[in-house]
Amino acid sequence: MNLVPVATPAGGASGHQAHPLEGIVTDIRLSRRRFIKGVIFSGAAAASGAYIAGAQQPRPGAMMDRLLTLNINGAARPVEVRPSETLAFTLRNKLGLTGAKVACNRGECGACTVLLDDAPYYACSLLTHTVKRRAITTVEGLRLPDGSLSAVQRGFIEELAPQCGFCTPGQVMSAEALLRANPSPTREQARQALAGNLCRCGAYDHYLNGVMRAAEMLS
């Protein structure tokens, strides 16, 4: 249908009184499709504006960050965390310790492995507030006091263990946990210790060679 009347000659035989808009030629037509699209666009714009405004304000009853002090690599690190925040998120996004990788994010691949009191854990499956009294070690904390690499790191390099390198930090931490508990493991014990770490490149034997080389360095 037309938005405005079709122009009609003023003072025509019908005696029609000219409308102020008459005489303006227009082909604007309001179809049902265009009307619905306009309503949807306007509603979406209003909703997005409300969402942005609401996101800037804390929701009633929302859980707020809490200040914790974590023992990480032998140093006290104060950090604000949410009750539902994982250790992997805290380490990477708030403390800048990006050595622990987040791949599966569901406790299956081992790329985010860290040590808690010398035992290996998946950081993506731990809530940060539950480990505030534990000694946390990340791959960044394995360097020796003189700045040199640890035996595991050197063993992996010498045996060309890393391929793409994405899983390497987790492999290093699992091997470190093993050698702290058992400095002279058998190859089968090393295999079991690294069983929770997936390698997309299939370099498992290289990693095992690296563990055994590190064990030789420590003996």
C-alpha positions as CSV (number, residue, x, y, z in Angstrom):
1,M,0.0,0.0,0.0
2,N,1.1,3.6,-0.5
3,L,2.5,5.6,2.4
4,V,1.2,8.9,0.9
5,P,-1.7,9.6,-1.4
6,V,-1.1,9.6,-5.1
7,A,-1.0,13.1,-6.5
8,T,-4.3,14.4,-7.7
9,P,-4.7,17.6,-9.7
10,A,-5.9,20.4,-7.4
11,G,-9.4,21.5,-8.0
12,G,-10.3,18.5,-10.1
13,A,-13.7,17.6,-11.2
14,S,-14.3,15.6,-8.0
15,G,-13.9,18.8,-5.9
16,H,-11.1,17.1,-4.0
17,Q,-9.2,19.5,-1.7
18,A,-5.4,19.2,-2.2
19,H,-3.5,17.5,0.6
20,P,-0.3,19.3,1.7
21,L,1.7,16.1,0.6
22,E,-0.1,15.8,-2.7
23,G,2.0,16.6,-5.7
24,I,5.1,14.9,-4.2
25,V,5.8,11.8,-6.3
26,T,7.0,8.8,-4.1
27,D,7.3,5.1,-4.6
28,I,7.9,4.2,-0.9
29,R,5.8,1.2,0.0
30,L,5.6,-0.5,3.3
31,S,5.6,-4.2,2.7
32,R,4.9,-6.7,5.5
33,R,8.5,-8.1,5.1
34,R,10.1,-4.6,5.5
35,F,7.9,-3.8,8.4
36,I,8.9,-7.0,10.3
37,K,12.6,-6.5,9.5
38,G,12.4,-2.9,10.8
39,V,10.7,-4.1,14.1
40,I,13.4,-6.8,14.6
41,F,16.3,-4.4,13.9
42,S,14.9,-1.8,16.3
43,G,14.3,-4.4,19.0
44,A,17.8,-5.9,18.6
45,A,19.4,-2.5,18.8
46,A,17.5,-1.7,22.0
47,A,18.3,-5.1,23.5
48,S,22.0,-4.8,22.8
49,G,22.1,-1.4,24.3
50,A,20.4,-2.6,27.4
51,Y,22.8,-5.6,27.6
52,I,25.9,-3.4,27.3
53,A,24.6,-1.0,30.0
54,G,23.7,-3.9,32.2
55,A,27.1,-5.6,31.8
56,Q,28.8,-2.5,33.3
57,Q,26.8,-2.8,36.5
58,P,27.1,-5.7,39.0
59,R,24.1,-7.9,39.0
60,P,22.3,-8.2,42.4
61,G,23.6,-11.3,44.2
62,A,26.5,-11.8,41.7
63,M,29.6,-13.4,43.2
64,M,32.4,-10.9,43.5
65,D,36.1,-11.4,43.3
66,R,38.0,-12.3,46.5
67,L,41.6,-11.5,47.2
68,L,43.7,-14.6,47.7
69,T,47.4,-15.1,48.2
70,L,48.8,-18.0,46.3
71,N,52.1,-19.7,46.8
72,I,53.4,-20.0,43.3
73,N,56.9,-21.0,42.4
74,G,58.1,-20.2,45.9
75,A,56.7,-16.6,45.9
76,A,53.5,-15.2,47.4
77,R,51.2,-13.9,44.7
78,P,48.1,-11.9,45.7
79,V,45.4,-12.1,43.2
80,E,41.6,-11.5,43.0
81,V,39.6,-14.6,41.9
82,R,36.0,-15.5,41.6
83,P,34.6,-18.5,43.4
84,S,34.1,-20.4,40.1
85,E,37.5,-19.5,38.6
86,T,39.8,-22.3,37.6
87,L,43.5,-22.3,38.5
88,A,44.4,-22.4,34.7
89,F,42.4,-19.2,34.2
90,T,44.0,-17.5,37.1
91,L,47.6,-18.5,36.2
92,R,47.2,-17.5,32.5
93,N,44.9,-14.5,32.5
94,K,45.6,-12.9,35.9
95,L,49.2,-13.8,36.7
96,G,50.7,-13.9,33.3
97,L,52.0,-17.5,33.7
98,T,51.1,-18.8,30.3
99,G,53.3,-21.9,30.3
100,A,50.4,-24.1,31.3
101,K,48.3,-24.5,28.1
102,V,44.5,-24.8,28.0
103,A,43.6,-27.3,25.2
104,C,40.7,-29.6,26.1
105,N,39.7,-27.6,29.2
106,R,38.1,-30.7,30.8
107,G,40.9,-32.6,32.5
108,E,41.8,-35.0,29.7
109,C,44.8,-33.8,27.7
110,G,47.3,-32.8,30.4
111,A,48.5,-29.6,28.7
112,C,47.7,-27.5,31.7
113,T,49.5,-29.8,34.2
114,V,51.0,-28.1,37.3
115,L,52.4,-29.4,40.6
116,L,50.6,-29.1,43.9
117,D,53.0,-30.0,46.7
118,D,55.1,-31.9,44.0
119,A,52.2,-33.9,42.7
120,P,50.8,-33.4,39.2
121,Y,47.3,-31.9,38.7
122,Y,45.3,-30.6,35.8
123,A,44.9,-26.8,36.4
124,C,41.8,-26.6,34.3
125,S,40.0,-28.9,36.7
126,L,40.9,-27.1,39.9
127,L,39.1,-24.1,41.5
128,T,41.7,-21.6,42.5
129,H,40.3,-20.9,45.9
130,T,40.7,-24.6,46.8
131,V,44.5,-24.5,46.4
132,K,45.3,-21.4,48.3
133,R,47.2,-23.3,51.0
134,R,49.1,-25.5,48.5
135,A,52.6,-25.0,47.0
136,I,52.0,-24.5,43.3
137,T,54.7,-25.1,40.8
138,T,54.4,-24.1,37.1
139,V,56.8,-24.8,34.2
140,E,58.1,-21.2,34.7
141,G,59.3,-22.2,38.2
142,L,61.6,-25.0,37.1
143,R,64.7,-23.0,36.2
144,L,67.5,-23.4,38.6
145,P,68.7,-20.5,40.8
146,D,71.4,-19.6,38.3
147,G,68.9,-19.4,35.5
148,S,69.8,-22.6,33.8
149,L,67.2,-25.2,32.7
150,S,66.1,-28.1,34.9
151,A,67.3,-31.6,34.2
152,V,63.9,-32.5,32.6
153,Q,64.0,-29.5,30.3
154,R,67.5,-30.2,29.2
155,G,66.8,-33.9,28.8
156,F,63.8,-33.2,26.6
157,I,65.9,-30.8,24.4
158,E,68.7,-33.3,24.0
159,E,66.3,-36.1,23.0
160,L,64.4,-33.8,20.6
161,A,61.2,-34.5,22.5
162,P,59.1,-31.5,21.6
163,Q,57.5,-31.5,18.2
164,C,54.9,-28.7,17.9
165,G,55.6,-28.0,21.5
166,F,52.0,-27.4,22.7
167,C,51.8,-30.3,25.0
168,T,55.5,-30.0,26.1
169,P,54.9,-27.9,29.3
170,G,52.5,-30.5,30.6
171,Q,54.8,-33.3,29.7
172,V,57.6,-31.5,31.5
173,M,55.6,-31.1,34.7
174,S,54.5,-34.7,34.8
175,A,58.1,-35.9,34.3
176,E,59.2,-33.4,37.0
177,A,56.7,-34.9,39.4
178,L,57.9,-38.4,38.6
179,L,61.6,-37.6,39.1
180,R,61.0,-35.7,42.4
181,A,59.3,-38.8,43.8
182,N,61.5,-41.4,42.0
183,P,64.9,-40.1,40.6
184,S,65.7,-43.4,39.0
185,P,62.5,-44.7,37.3
186,T,62.2,-47.5,34.8
187,R,61.0,-46.7,31.4
188,E,57.7,-48.4,32.2
189,Q,57.3,-46.2,35.3
190,A,58.0,-43.2,33.1
191,R,55.4,-44.3,30.6
192,Q,52.8,-44.6,33.4
193,A,53.7,-41.2,34.8
194,L,53.2,-39.5,31.4
195,A,50.1,-41.5,30.5
196,G,47.8,-38.5,31.4
197,N,49.5,-36.3,28.8
198,L,48.3,-36.5,25.2
199,C,50.7,-35.6,22.3
200,R,49.0,-34.7,19.1
201,C,52.3,-35.2,17.2
202,G,52.7,-38.8,18.6
203,A,56.2,-38.1,20.0
204,Y,55.6,-40.3,23.1
205,D,58.9,-42.3,22.7
206,H,60.8,-39.0,22.4
207,Y,59.3,-37.8,25.7
208,L,60.2,-41.1,27.3
209,N,63.7,-40.8,26.1
210,G,63.8,-37.3,27.5
211,V,62.7,-38.6,30.9
212,M,65.3,-41.3,31.0
213,R,68.0,-38.8,29.9
214,A,67.0,-36.5,32.7
215,A,67.2,-39.3,35.2
216,E,70.8,-40.0,34.1
217,M,71.6,-36.3,34.7
218,L,70.2,-36.5,38.2
219,S,72.0,-39.8,39.1
